[in-house]
């Protein structure tokens, strides 16, 4: 079975120039890799789904490289505490500015814009590009995954400092409000929302009945 992380980092499908081994090693030892939610798995999840979105929308090789680097770094060094996403994003930008390879300097402004695009709540003063829509959508897709209960519910409840049984109730409303922005998100992700809402409601019922 193929491991998508290995495929992407090694660039076995030649979807961008070079490889991302240097950046992967940085993410692998990032200070937030063991956070409850904003951890290694989340950073890799967003990278993998951004990749899928980029493939689906047939973005260029330079767009793909910028998108993948941004996805890897969008939560680099996250504090593991919710409440000040602007500061978290600023830290991620600071990190990529520090670690950027010389060969990627020409992509740095695009990478910064992509990371800024993930700031929650989403900034309304941005002209949102196709890649920005993809990374925003990829950042939400973990709620639709099989690991939703452990990674999202338990993980985010911990980072919000909210009891898990209380937090899962809020997830029903959050999932119901999801509106994907990219063509990939609308075509591939949005159709999965109804089933996840039903699943969340069933878990809530298990906890209260």
GUDREN-319858 format. One record per atom (N, C-alpha, C, O): residue number from 0; atom name; x, y, z. Coordinates in steps of 0.05 Angstrom, whole numbers. Layout:
% residues N
SITE num atomo      x      y      z
SITE NUM    CA      X      Y      Z
...
This chain:
% residues 209
SITE num atomo      x      y      z
SITE   0     N     17    -24      0
SITE   0    CA      0      0      0
SITE   0     C     18     25      0
SITE   0     O     37     27     15
SITE   1     N     11     44    -17
SITE   1    CA     26     69    -18
SITE   1     C     21     86      7
SITE   1     O     -1     87     17
SITE   2     N     42     98     17
SITE   2    CA     39    118     38
SITE   2     C     40    145     25
SITE   2     O     60    153     13
SITE   3     N     18    160     27
SITE   3    CA     15    185     13
SITE   3     C     36    206     22
SITE   3     O     45    222      6
SITE   4     N     42    206     48
SITE   4    CA     62    225     58
SITE   4     C     89    220     44
SITE   4     O    102    239     34
SITE   5     N     97    195     42
SITE   5    CA    123    188     29
SITE   5     C    121    196      0
SITE   5     O    141    207    -11
SITE   6     N     99    190    -13
SITE   6    CA     96    196    -42
SITE   6     C     99    226    -47
SITE   6     O    112    235    -65
SITE   7     N     86    242    -29
SITE   7    CA     86    271    -33
SITE   7     C    114    283    -27
SITE   7     O    125    298    -43
SITE   8     N    125    275     -4
SITE   8    CA    151    286      4
SITE   8     C    173    279    -16
SITE   8     O    190    296    -22
SITE   9     N    172    255    -26
SITE   9    CA    192    246    -45
SITE   9     C    186    255    -73
SITE   9     O    203    254    -91
SITE  10     N    162    265    -78
SITE  10    CA    153    274   -104
SITE  10     C    155    252   -125
SITE  10     O    165    257   -147
SITE  11     N    144    229   -119
SITE  11    CA    146    206   -137
SITE  11     C    130    210   -162
SITE  11     O    135    199   -183
SITE  12     N    109    227   -160
SITE  12    CA     92    232   -184
SITE  12     C    101    257   -199
SITE  12     O     88    264   -219
SITE  13     N    122    269   -191
SITE  13    CA    134    293   -204
SITE  13     C    113    315   -209
SITE  13     O    110    326   -231
SITE  14     N     98    322   -187
SITE  14    CA     78    342   -189
SITE  14     C     89    370   -183
SITE  14     O     75    390   -187
SITE  15     N    114    372   -174
SITE  15    CA    127    397   -169
SITE  15     C    157    393   -174
SITE  15     O    166    370   -178
SITE  16     N    172    414   -173
SITE  16    CA    201    412   -177
SITE  16     C    215    404   -151
SITE  16     O    209    415   -129
SITE  17     N    233    384   -152
SITE  17    CA    249    376   -129
SITE  17     C    234    358   -110
SITE  17     O    217    343   -119
SITE  18     N    240    360    -85
SITE  18    CA    226    344    -64
SITE  18     C    224    362    -39
SITE  18     O    234    384    -38
SITE  19     N    211    351    -19
SITE  19    CA    206    366      6
SITE  19     C    219    353     30
SITE  19     O    209    357     53
SITE  20     N    240    338     26
SITE  20    CA    252    323     48
SITE  20     C    263    342     70
SITE  20     O    260    337     94
SITE  21     N    275    364     61
SITE  21    CA    286    384     80
SITE  21     C    264    394     99
SITE  21     O    267    395    123
SITE  22     N    241    402     87
SITE  22    CA    219    413    103
SITE  22     C    206    391    120
SITE  22     O    198    397    142
SITE  23     N    204    367    110
SITE  23    CA    193    345    126
SITE  23     C    209    340    151
SITE  23     O    198    336    172
SITE  24     N    235    341    149
SITE  24    CA    252    337    172
SITE  24     C    248    359    193
SITE  24     O    249    353    217
SITE  25     N    242    383    184
SITE  25    CA    236    405    202
SITE  25     C    209    400    216
SITE  25     O    207    404    240
SITE  26     N    189    392    201
SITE  26    CA    163    386    212
SITE  26     C    164    362    231
SITE  26     O    151    362    252
SITE  27     N    180    343    224
SITE  27    CA    182    319    241
SITE  27     C    192    325    269
SITE  27     O    186    310    288
SITE  28     N    207    346    272
SITE  28    CA    218    354    298
SITE  28     C    207    381    307
SITE  28     O    220    394    324
SITE  29     N    185    389    296
SITE  29    CA    173    415    304
SITE  29     C    165    414    333
SITE  29     O    159    393    344
SITE  30     N    164    437    346
SITE  30    CA    158    438    375
SITE  30     C    129    430    382
SITE  30     O    124    424    405
SITE  31     N    112    429    362
SITE  31    CA     83    422    368
SITE  31     C     75    395    359
SITE  31     O     51    389    357
SITE  32     N     94    377    353
SITE  32    CA     86    351    341
SITE  32     C     69    334    359
SITE  32     O     55    316    349
SITE  33     N     70    338    385
SITE  33    CA     54    322    403
SITE  33     C     30    337    416
SITE  33     O     19    328    435
SITE  34     N     23    359    404
SITE  34    CA      0    374    414
SITE  34     C    -25    356    412
SITE  34     O    -26    337    396
SITE  35     N    -46    362    427
SITE  35    CA    -71    346    425
SITE  35     C    -84    347    397
SITE  35     O    -93    326    388
SITE  36     N    -84    370    385
SITE  36    CA    -96    372    358
SITE  36     C    -77    383    337
SITE  36     O    -72    371    316
SITE  37     N    -65    406    343
SITE  37    CA    -47    419    323
SITE  37     C    -19    406    325
SITE  37     O      0    417    335
SITE  38     N    -18    381    315
SITE  38    CA      5    364    319
SITE  38     C     15    355    292
SITE  38     O      7    365    271
SITE  39     N     33    335    292
SITE  39    CA     45    324    268
SITE  39     C     23    314    249
SITE  39     O     24    319    225
SITE  40     N      5    299    260
SITE  40    CA    -16    287    243
SITE  40     C    -32    309    229
SITE  40     O    -38    306    206
SITE  41     N    -39    330    243
SITE  41    CA    -55    351    231
SITE  41     C    -39    365    208
SITE  41     O    -50    369    187
SITE  42     N    -14    371    213
SITE  42    CA      2    384    192
SITE  42     C      5    366    168
SITE  42     O      4    376    145
SITE  43     N      8    340    172
SITE  43    CA     10    322    149
SITE  43     C    -17    317    136
SITE  43     O    -18    314    112
SITE  44     N    -38    317    152
SITE  44    CA    -65    314    141
SITE  44     C    -71    337    122
SITE  44     O    -80    333     99
SITE  45     N    -65    361    130
SITE  45    CA    -71    385    113
SITE  45     C    -53    384     88
SITE  45     O    -63    390     67
SITE  46     N    -28    376     91
SITE  46    CA    -11    373     68
SITE  46     C    -22    353     48
SITE  46     O    -24    359     24
SITE  47     N    -30    330     57
SITE  47    CA    -40    308     39
SITE  47     C    -65    317     25
SITE  47     O    -69    312      1
SITE  48     N    -83    330     40
SITE  48    CA   -108    339     27
SITE  48     C   -105    363      9
SITE  48     O   -119    366    -11
SITE  49     N    -86    380     16
SITE  49    CA    -79    402     -2
SITE  49     C    -68    391    -28
SITE  49     O    -74    401    -50
SITE  50     N    -52    370    -26
SITE  50    CA    -41    357    -50
SITE  50     C    -64    346    -67
SITE  50     O    -64    350    -91
SITE  51     N    -82    332    -54
SITE  51    CA   -105    321    -69
SITE  51     C   -121    343    -83
SITE  51     O   -129    340   -106
SITE  52     N   -125    365    -69
SITE  52    CA   -139    388    -81
SITE  52     C   -124    400   -104
SITE  52     O   -136    406   -124
SITE  53     N    -98    402   -101
SITE  53    CA    -81    413   -122
SITE  53     C    -81    395   -147
SITE  53     O    -82    405   -169
SITE  54     N    -81    369   -143
SITE  54    CA    -82    350   -165
SITE  54     C   -109    353   -179
SITE  54     O   -111    354   -204
SITE  55     N   -130    353   -163
SITE  55    CA   -158    355   -174
SITE  55     C   -161    380   -191
SITE  55     O   -174    379   -212
SITE  56     N   -150    402   -182
SITE  56    CA   -153    427   -196
SITE  56     C   -131    433   -216
SITE  56     O   -131    455   -228
SITE  57     N   -113    414   -219
SITE  57    CA    -92    416   -239
SITE  57     C    -75    442   -237
SITE  57     O    -71    456   -256
SITE  58     N    -66    448   -212
SITE  58    CA    -50    472   -208
SITE  58     C    -22    467   -220
SITE  58     O    -14    444   -224
SITE  59     N     -7    488   -224
SITE  59    CA     20    486   -236
SITE  59     C     40    474   -216
SITE  59     O     34    472   -192
SITE  60     N     63    467   -225
SITE  60    CA     84    456   -208
SITE  60     C     93    476   -187
SITE  60     O     97    469   -164
SITE  61     N     96    501   -194
SITE  61    CA    104    521   -175
SITE  61     C     83    526   -154
SITE  61     O     88    530   -131
SITE  62     N     57    527   -163
SITE  62    CA     35    530   -145
SITE  62     C     34    506   -125
SITE  62     O     29    510   -101
SITE  63     N     39    483   -136
SITE  63    CA     38    459   -119
SITE  63     C     60    460    -97
SITE  63     O     55    454    -74
SITE  64     N     84    467   -105
SITE  64    CA    106    468    -86
SITE  64     C     99    489    -64
SITE  64     O    103    483    -40
SITE  65     N     90    512    -72
SITE  65    CA     83    533    -52
SITE  65     C     61    523    -34
SITE  65     O     61    528    -10
SITE  66     N     41    510    -45
SITE  66    CA     18    501    -30
SITE  66     C     26    480    -10
SITE  66     O     17    481     13
SITE  67     N     43    461    -18
SITE  67    CA     51    440      1
SITE  67     C     68    450     23
SITE  67     O     65    442     46
SITE  68     N     87    468     17
SITE  68    CA    104    480     38
SITE  68     C     86    495     58
SITE  68     O     90    493     82
SITE  69     N     67    511     47
SITE  69    CA     49    526     65
SITE  69     C     33    508     82
SITE  69     O     29    513    106
SITE  70     N     23    486     71
SITE  70    CA      7    467     86
SITE  70     C     23    454    109
SITE  70     O     13    451    131
SITE  71     N     48    447    103
SITE  71    CA     65    436    123
SITE  71     C     70    455    146
SITE  71     O     72    447    169
SITE  72     N     73    481    140
SITE  72    CA     82    500    160
SITE  72     C     59    517    171
SITE  72     O     63    534    188
SITE  73     N     34    512    163
SITE  73    CA     13    531    170
SITE  73     C      7    531    200
SITE  73     O     -3    550    211
SITE  74     N     15    509    215
SITE  74    CA     12    509    244
SITE  74     C     39    503    258
SITE  74     O     39    493    281
SITE  75     N     61    508    244
SITE  75    CA     87    503    256
SITE  75     C     90    518    283
SITE  75     O     86    542    284
SITE  76     N     97    503    304
SITE  76    CA    102    516    330
SITE  76     C     77    524    345
SITE  76     O     78    540    363
SITE  77     N     54    513    337
SITE  77    CA     28    520    350
SITE  77     C     30    516    380
SITE  77     O     41    495    389
SITE  78     N     19    534    395
SITE  78    CA     22    533    424
SITE  78     C      5    510    437
SITE  78     O     11    502    460
SITE  79     N    -14    500    422
SITE  79    CA    -32    479    434
SITE  79     C    -54    491    451
SITE  79     O    -68    477    465
SITE  80     N    -57    518    449
SITE  80    CA    -78    531    463
SITE  80     C    -94    548    443
SITE  80     O    -82    563    427
SITE  81     N   -120    546    444
SITE  81    CA   -137    561    425
SITE  81     C   -143    589    436
SITE  81     O   -143    593    460
SITE  82     N   -148    607    418
SITE  82    CA   -157    634    426
SITE  82     C   -142    657    413
SITE  82     O   -152    680    414
SITE  83     N   -119    652    400
SITE  83    CA   -105    674    387
SITE  83     C    -92    664    362
SITE  83     O    -68    661    360
SITE  84     N   -109    659    342
SITE  84    CA    -99    647    317
SITE  84     C    -81    666    302
SITE  84     O    -64    657    287
SITE  85     N    -86    692    305
SITE  85    CA    -69    711    291
SITE  85     C    -40    708    300
SITE  85     O    -22    710    284
SITE  86     N    -36    704    326
SITE  86    CA     -9    701    337
SITE  86     C      3    674    328
SITE  86     O     27    673    322
SITE  87     N    -14    653    326
SITE  87    CA     -4    627    317
SITE  87     C      5    629    288
SITE  87     O     26    618    281
SITE  88     N    -10    642    272
SITE  88    CA     -3    645    243
SITE  88     C     22    662    241
SITE  88     O     39    656    224
SITE  89     N     25    683    256
SITE  89    CA     49    699    256
SITE  89     C     74    683    263
SITE  89     O     95    686    250
SITE  90     N     71    665    282
SITE  90    CA     93    647    289
SITE  90     C    101    628    266
SITE  90     O    124    623    261
SITE  91     N     80    618    252
SITE  91    CA     85    600    230
SITE  91     C     99    615    207
SITE  91     O    118    604    195
SITE  92     N     91    640    202
SITE  92    CA    104    656    182
SITE  92     C    133    661    189
SITE  92     O    151    660    172
SITE  93     N    138    668    214
SITE  93    CA    165    672    224
SITE  93     C    182    648    219
SITE  93     O    205    650    211
SITE  94     N    171    624    224
SITE  94    CA    186    599    220
SITE  94     C    193    594    191
SITE  94     O    216    588    185
SITE  95     N    174    598    173
SITE  95    CA    180    592    145
SITE  95     C    200    613    134
SITE  95     O    216    606    117
SITE  96     N    198    637    143
SITE  96    CA    218    658    135
SITE  96     C    246    649    144
SITE  96     O    265    654    129
SITE  97     N    248    638    167
SITE  97    CA    274    630    178
SITE  97     C    285    605    163
SITE  97     O    309    604    157
SITE  98     N    268    587    157
SITE  98    CA    277    561    146
SITE  98     C    276    559    115
SITE  98     O    286    539    105
SITE  99     N    265    578    102
SITE  99    CA    261    576     73
SITE  99     C    287    570     58
SITE  99     O    308    583     64
SITE 100     N    287    552     40
SITE 100    CA    310    546     24
SITE 100     C    315    569      4
SITE 100     O    296    582     -5
SITE 101     N    340    573     -4
SITE 101    CA    346    593    -24
SITE 101     C    330    589    -50
SITE 101     O    321    608    -62
SITE 102     N    327    564    -58
SITE 102    CA    313    558    -83
SITE 102     C    283    564    -81
SITE 102     O    270    565   -102
SITE 103     N    273    568    -57
SITE 103    CA    244    574    -54
SITE 103     C    238    603    -46
SITE 103     O    215    610    -41
SITE 104     N    259    620    -46
SITE 104    CA    255    648    -39
SITE 104     C    235    661    -57
SITE 104     O    219    678    -48
SITE 105     N    235    654    -82
SITE 105    CA    216    667   -101
SITE 105     C    187    659    -95
SITE 105     O    168    672   -105
SITE 106     N    183    637    -79
SITE 106    CA    156    628    -72
SITE 106     C    148    638    -44
SITE 106     O    125    634    -36
SITE 107     N    166    652    -30
SITE 107    CA    161    658     -2
SITE 107     C    136    675      2
SITE 107     O    120    670     20
SITE 108     N    132    696    -14
SITE 108    CA    108    713    -11
SITE 108     C     83    697    -15
SITE 108     O     63    701     -1
SITE 109     N     83    679    -35
SITE 109    CA     59    662    -40
SITE 109     C     55    644    -16
SITE 109     O     32    640     -8
SITE 110     N     76    632     -5
SITE 110    CA     74    614     18
SITE 110     C     62    630     42
SITE 110     O     45    620     56
SITE 111     N     72    653     46
SITE 111    CA     62    670     69
SITE 111     C     32    675     65
SITE 111     O     17    673     84
SITE 112     N     24    683     41
SITE 112    CA     -4    689     36
SITE 112     C    -21    664     41
SITE 112     O    -44    667     51
SITE 113     N    -11    641     33
SITE 113    CA    -27    617     37
SITE 113     C    -30    610     67
SITE 113     O    -51    602     76
SITE 114     N     -9    615     82
SITE 114    CA    -11    610    111
SITE 114     C    -30    630    124
SITE 114     O    -46    623    140
SITE 115     N    -27    656    116
SITE 115    CA    -46    676    126
SITE 115     C    -75    669    120
SITE 115     O    -93    675    135
SITE 116     N    -79    656     97
SITE 116    CA   -107    649     89
SITE 116     C   -120    629    108
SITE 116     O   -144    628    109
SITE 117     N   -104    614    124
SITE 117    CA   -115    595    142
SITE 117     C   -123    607    169
SITE 117     O   -136    593    185
SITE 118     N   -116    632    174
SITE 118    CA   -123    644    200
SITE 118     C   -153    643    204
SITE 118     O   -169    651    187
SITE 119     N   -160    635    228
SITE 119    CA   -189    632    235
SITE 119     C   -197    652    257
SITE 119     O   -182    655    276
SITE 120     N   -219    666    253
SITE 120    CA   -237    665    230
SITE 120     C   -223    675    205
SITE 120     O   -205    692    206
SITE 121     N   -232    664    182
SITE 121    CA   -220    672    157
SITE 121     C   -222    702    153
SITE 121     O   -243    714    157
SITE 122     N   -200    714    144
SITE 122    CA   -199    743    140
SITE 122     C   -216    750    115
SITE 122     O   -214    736     94
SITE 123     N   -232    770    118
SITE 123    CA   -250    779     96
SITE 123     C   -237    800     78
SITE 123     O   -249    808     58
SITE 124     N   -213    809     85
SITE 124    CA   -200    830     69
SITE 124     C   -180    818     49
SITE 124     O   -165    833     37
SITE 125     N   -181    792     44
SITE 125    CA   -162    780     26
SITE 125     C   -176    773     -1
SITE 125     O   -199    765     -2
SITE 126     N   -160    778    -22
SITE 126    CA   -168    767    -48
SITE 126     C   -160    738    -48
SITE 126     O   -136    732    -46
SITE 127     N   -179    719    -49
SITE 127    CA   -173    691    -44
SITE 127     C   -168    677    -70
SITE 127     O   -185    675    -88
SITE 128     N   -144    666    -73
SITE 128    CA   -136    652    -97
SITE 128     C   -146    623    -96
SITE 128     O   -156    614    -76
SITE 129     N   -142    609   -118
SITE 129    CA   -150    581   -120
SITE 129     C   -135    565    -99
SITE 129     O   -147    548    -86
SITE 130     N   -108    569    -96
SITE 130    CA    -93    554    -77
SITE 130     C   -101    561    -48
SITE 130     O   -100    543    -31
SITE 131     N   -108    586    -43
SITE 131    CA   -118    593    -16
SITE 131     C   -144    578     -9
SITE 131     O   -147    569     13
SITE 132     N   -161    576    -29
SITE 132    CA   -186    561    -24
SITE 132     C   -180    532    -18
SITE 132     O   -193    520     -1
SITE 133     N   -161    521    -32
SITE 133    CA   -153    493    -28
SITE 133     C   -142    489      0
SITE 133     O   -150    470     14
SITE 134     N   -124    506      9
SITE 134    CA   -111    502     35
SITE 134     C   -132    507     58
SITE 134     O   -131    493     78
SITE 135     N   -150    526     54
SITE 135    CA   -171    529     74
SITE 135     C   -189    504     76
SITE 135     O   -195    495     98
SITE 136     N   -196    493     53
SITE 136    CA   -213    469     53
SITE 136     C   -198    446     66
SITE 136     O   -209    431     81
SITE 137     N   -172    443     59
SITE 137    CA   -156    421     70
SITE 137     C   -154    423    100
SITE 137     O   -153    402    114
SITE 138     N   -153    447    110
SITE 138    CA   -151    452    139
SITE 138     C   -176    442    154
SITE 138     O   -175    437    178
SITE 139     N   -199    441    140
SITE 139    CA   -224    432    152
SITE 139     C   -229    402    149
SITE 139     O   -246    392    164
SITE 140     N   -215    389    131
SITE 140    CA   -224    362    124
SITE 140     C   -219    341    146
SITE 140     O   -230    319    144
SITE 141     N   -204    348    166
SITE 141    CA   -199    328    187
SITE 141     C   -225    322    202
SITE 141     O   -228    300    213
SITE 142     N   -244    341    202
SITE 142    CA   -269    336    215
SITE 142     C   -285    315    200
SITE 142     O   -304    303    212
SITE 143     N   -279    309    175
SITE 143    CA   -293    289    159
SITE 143     C   -279    262    159
SITE 143     O   -289    243    148
SITE 144     N   -256    260    173
SITE 144    CA   -240    236    171
SITE 144     C   -249    215    192
SITE 144     O   -265    221    209
SITE 145     N   -238    191    189
SITE 145    CA   -244    169    207
SITE 145     C   -232    174    235
SITE 145     O   -241    162    255
SITE 146     N   -213    192    237
SITE 146    CA   -200    198    263
SITE 146     C   -214    222    276
SITE 146     O   -203    233    296
SITE 147     N   -237    230    266
SITE 147    CA   -250    254    276
SITE 147     C   -254    253    307
SITE 147     O   -248    273    320
SITE 148     N   -263    231    318
SITE 148    CA   -270    231    346
SITE 148     C   -245    235    363
SITE 148     O   -246    251    382
SITE 149     N   -223    221    357
SITE 149    CA   -199    224    373
SITE 149     C   -185    250    367
SITE 149     O   -178    265    386
SITE 150     N   -179    255    342
SITE 150    CA   -163    277    334
SITE 150     C   -177    304    338
SITE 150     O   -166    323    350
SITE 151     N   -201    306    328
SITE 151    CA   -215    331    329
SITE 151     C   -230    336    355
SITE 151     O   -227    357    368
SITE 152     N   -247    317    363
SITE 152    CA   -263    321    387
SITE 152     C   -246    321    412
SITE 152     O   -246    341    427
SITE 153     N   -231    300    417
SITE 153    CA   -214    299    441
SITE 153     C   -192    319    439
SITE 153     O   -185    333    459
SITE 154     N   -179    321    415
SITE 154    CA   -156    339    412
SITE 154     C   -163    368    415
SITE 154     O   -151    383    431
SITE 155     N   -183    377    400
SITE 155    CA   -191    405    402
SITE 155     C   -203    412    428
SITE 155     O   -200    435    438
SITE 156     N   -219    394    440
SITE 156    CA   -230    400    467
SITE 156     C   -208    405    487
SITE 156     O   -211    423    503
SITE 157     N   -186    390    485
SITE 157    CA   -164    395    503
SITE 157     C   -151    422    498
SITE 157     O   -145    436    517
SITE 158     N   -148    430    473
SITE 158    CA   -135    455    466
SITE 158     C   -154    479    473
SITE 158     O   -144    501    479
SITE 159     N   -180    475    471
SITE 159    CA   -199    495    479
SITE 159     C   -204    496    509
SITE 159     O   -216    514    520
SITE 160     N   -194    475    523
SITE 160    CA   -198    471    552
SITE 160     C   -228    470    558
SITE 160     O   -238    483    577
SITE 161     N   -242    454    542
SITE 161    CA   -271    449    545
SITE 161     C   -275    419    550
SITE 161     O   -262    403    537
SITE 162     N   -293    411    568
SITE 162    CA   -299    382    572
SITE 162     C   -307    370    545
SITE 162     O   -322    381    530
SITE 163     N   -297    346    540
SITE 163    CA   -301    333    514
SITE 163     C   -330    328    508
SITE 163     O   -339    333    486
SITE 164     N   -346    319    528
SITE 164    CA   -374    315    524
SITE 164     C   -389    340    517
SITE 164     O   -409    339    502
SITE 165     N   -380    363    527
SITE 165    CA   -392    388    520
SITE 165     C   -383    397    492
SITE 165     O   -399    407    476
SITE 166     N   -358    392    486
SITE 166    CA   -347    401    460
SITE 166     C   -360    386    436
SITE 166     O   -365    398    415
SITE 167     N   -366    361    440
SITE 167    CA   -377    345    418
SITE 167     C   -405    356    409
SITE 167     O   -412    354    386
SITE 168     N   -419    368    428
SITE 168    CA   -445    380    421
SITE 168     C   -440    403    401
SITE 168     O   -455    407    382
SITE 169     N   -420    419    406
SITE 169    CA   -414    442    388
SITE 169     C   -405    433    360
SITE 169     O   -408    448    341
SITE 170     N   -395    409    359
SITE 170    CA   -385    399    333
SITE 170     C   -408    395    313
SITE 170     O   -404    398    289
SITE 171     N   -431    388    323
SITE 171    CA   -454    384    305
SITE 171     C   -460    410    290
SITE 171     O   -464    411    266
SITE 172     N   -461    432    305
SITE 172    CA   -466    458    293
SITE 172     C   -443    467    275
SITE 172     O   -447    478    253
SITE 173     N   -418    461    283
SITE 173    CA   -395    469    267
SITE 173     C   -396    454    240
SITE 173     O   -392    466    219
SITE 174     N   -399    427    241
SITE 174    CA   -400    412    216
SITE 174     C   -423    420    198
SITE 174     O   -420    421    174
SITE 175     N   -446    427    210
SITE 175    CA   -469    436    195
SITE 175     C   -463    462    180
SITE 175     O   -475    467    159
SITE 176     N   -445    478    191
SITE 176    CA   -439    504    179
SITE 176     C   -417    503    158
SITE 176     O   -411    523    146
SITE 177     N   -405    480    154
SITE 177    CA   -383    478    136
SITE 177     C   -391    485    107
SITE 177     O   -411    474     97
SITE 178     N   -376    503     95
SITE 178    CA   -380    509     67
SITE 178     C   -353    510     53
SITE 178     O   -338    529     57
SITE 179     N   -347    490     38
SITE 179    CA   -321    488     24
SITE 179     C   -321    508      1
SITE 179     O   -341    513    -12
SITE 180     N   -296    518     -4
SITE 180    CA   -293    541    -23
SITE 180     C   -282    533    -50
SITE 180     O   -290    544    -71
SITE 181     N   -264    514    -51
SITE 181    CA   -251    506    -76
SITE 181     C   -270    488    -92
SITE 181     O   -289    476    -81
SITE 182     N   -264    484   -117
SITE 182    CA   -279    465   -134
SITE 182     C   -275    437   -122
SITE 182     O   -294    421   -121
SITE 183     N   -251    431   -114
SITE 183    CA   -245    404   -102
SITE 183     C   -262    401    -76
SITE 183     O   -274    380    -72
SITE 184     N   -262    421    -59
SITE 184    CA   -277    420    -35
SITE 184     C   -307    416    -40
SITE 184     O   -320    400    -26
SITE 185     N   -317    432    -59
SITE 185    CA   -346    430    -65
SITE 185     C   -353    403    -77
SITE 185     O   -374    391    -71
SITE 186     N   -336    393    -94
SITE 186    CA   -342    368   -109
SITE 186     C   -337    343    -92
SITE 186     O   -352    324    -93
SITE 187     N   -315    343    -77
SITE 187    CA   -306    319    -63
SITE 187     C   -312    319    -33
SITE 187     O   -320    298    -22
SITE 188     N   -309    341    -20
SITE 188    CA   -312    343      9
SITE 188     C   -341    349     18
SITE 188     O   -351    336     36
SITE 189     N   -353    368      5
SITE 189    CA   -380    377     14
SITE 189     C   -400    354     15
SITE 189     O   -417    353     33
SITE 190     N   -400    335     -5
SITE 190    CA   -419    313     -4
SITE 190     C   -416    295     20
SITE 190     O   -434    279     26
SITE 191     N   -394    296     35
SITE 191    CA   -389    279     58
SITE 191     C   -400    292     84
SITE 191     O   -401    278    105
SITE 192     N   -409    316     82
SITE 192    CA   -416    331    106
SITE 192     C   -441    319    119
SITE 192     O   -442    316    144
SITE 193     N   -461    313    104
SITE 193    CA   -487    303    115
SITE 193     C   -482    278    132
SITE 193     O   -494    275    153
SITE 194     N   -466    259    122
SITE 194    CA   -461    234    136
SITE 194     C   -446    240    162
SITE 194     O   -451    227    182
SITE 195     N   -427    259    162
SITE 195    CA   -413    265    186
SITE 195     C   -431    279    207
SITE 195     O   -427    274    231
SITE 196     N   -449    295    198
SITE 196    CA   -468    307    216
SITE 196     C   -484    285    230
SITE 196     O   -488    286    255
SITE 197     N   -494    266    215
SITE 197    CA   -510    244    226
SITE 197     C   -493    228    246
SITE 197     O   -503    221    267
SITE 198     N   -468    223    239
SITE 198    CA   -450    209    257
SITE 198     C   -446    224    283
SITE 198     O   -447    212    305
SITE 199     N   -442    250    281
SITE 199    CA   -437    266    305
SITE 199     C   -462    266    323
SITE 199     O   -461    264    347
SITE 200     N   -486    269    310
SITE 200    CA   -511    268    325
SITE 200     C   -515    242    340
SITE 200     O   -525    241    362
SITE 201     N   -506    220    327
SITE 201    CA   -509    193    340
SITE 201     C   -490    191    364
SITE 201     O   -498    179    384
SITE 202     N   -466    202    362
SITE 202    CA   -448    202    385
SITE 202     C   -459    219    408
SITE 202     O   -458    211    431
SITE 203     N   -471    242    401
SITE 203    CA   -483    258    422
SITE 203     C   -506    243    436
SITE 203     O   -508    244    460
SITE 204     N   -522    229    420
SITE 204    CA   -544    213    431
SITE 204     C   -534    191    450
SITE 204     O   -546    185    470
SITE 205     N   -512    179    443
SITE 205    CA   -500    158    460
SITE 205     C   -492    170    487
SITE 205     O   -493    156    507
SITE 206     N   -484    195    487
SITE 206    CA   -474    207    512
SITE 206     C   -496    217    530
SITE 206     O   -492    221    554
SITE 207     N   -520    223    519
SITE 207    CA   -541    235    535
SITE 207     C   -565    216    540
SITE 207     O   -581    222    557
SITE 208     N   -567    194    525
SITE 208    CA   -590    176    528
SITE 208     C   -582    150    542
SITE 208     O   -598    133    546
